[in-house]
């Protein structure tokens, strides 16, 4: 009964978004680990833009209906090489450690915010079930 009510729609979107943020964290850490590897090109993940586009393409009128209609299976994060043709150094590497650390901090804040929101959703669900 709860599954048909749409109560898990937001939780599922948050879960998918958390997975993407976790993957981005791994990619950033990989970039940082390769900061001194000649010819290494930084990687990133494309997810938020795809989520926004999927949400915008939904034809439903309400936010709840749009969230419910999202095909989360189709929203798979795409890992790509960022600025593959550019290098900031003579060794061909294009990783800027300061930039990576800033992106990592931003991603961690985003991840923590989504985790807090997910926990609040579960707390509300738990209080309703009691």
N, C-alpha and C positions, 0 to 999 in steps of 0.2 A: 504493500500500500504506500509506504513512504517513497519508494523508488518512482512510482508513477506521479507523485505529487509535484515533482520538480525540485524537491528540497535539496537534492544532491547536484543539481546543475551547476551552481556556483562553486560548490566544493570540487567538482570535477574540473572546472576551468582553472581554479586555483592550483589543483594538483598538477595539471599539465603545465601551467606557468612555473610552478616550483621546479618541476623536472627540467624545464628549459634553463632556468636560472642556475640550477646545479650543474648542468652541462656547461654553461658559460663559465662558471667558476673553474671547472676542470680545464677548459680551454685556456683561460687566462693564466692559470698556474703552469700549464704547458708552455705558453708563450714566455713566461718569466723564467722557467727552467732553461729555455733555449735562447736567452738574451745574448749569449756569447757564441752561439753556433753560427759559423759562416753560412751565408746564403739562406738562413731560415727566414721564412715569411710568416708574420703573425696571422693567426686564425681568429675567427669570431663566429658567432652564431646568429642566424636570422630567424627570429621567432615573433617578437612583438609586432613587427610590421605585418606579418602574415595573420596574426590574431586580429589586428585592427581591420585589415581588409576583409577577413571572413565575417567579422561583426558588421561591417558596413554593407556587405553584400546581402545580408539577411533581409528578407522582405517583410518581416513581422514589424508590428507597430510599437510594441513595448520592449523594454530592456529585458524583462524576464523571458519573453517569447524568443528574443534574439539569442539569449544565452542558451535556452533550451534547444534551439535549432542548430547550434554550432556542431560541426562534425569534428570532434576532437581527434579522431583517428587520422584525419587529413592534415592536422596541424602538427606536422613533424618538424622539429627544428632542423634547419639546414646549416651545416658547417661550411664555411667558405674561407678562402685565403684573402686577407684584406690587403689591398694595395700591392698585389703580387708583382707588379712591374716597377715598384719604387723601393729604393733602399735609402736609409738615412746614414749609412756608414759605408766605408770602402769595402768591407768584407761581404756586402750584399744582404746583410741582416736588416730588417725594418722594424724591429721591436724597440720601442722606447720604454724603458723601465718605469719612468715616472708616469707616463700615460697608462701603462698596464696596472700600476698600483692604484691610480685614481679610478679606473674602470672597475677593478676588483672591489674597491671600497663601495662604489655606487651599486654594484651588483649585490653585494652583501647586505646593504641597507634595504634594497628592493626585496631580496629573499626574506630577510627578517620581517619586513612589513607584511608580506604575503603569508608567512608562517603565523604571525599574530592573528591575521584575519581568518585564516583557516581554523586556528584554535578557537577563536570566538564563535565561528559557525558551528563547530562541534559542541562547544559549551551550550549554545542555544538549543541545539538539537537534543542534547542530553537533558536539559531542563524541561523541554517539552515532553520527553518520553517518561519523565518521573512522575 
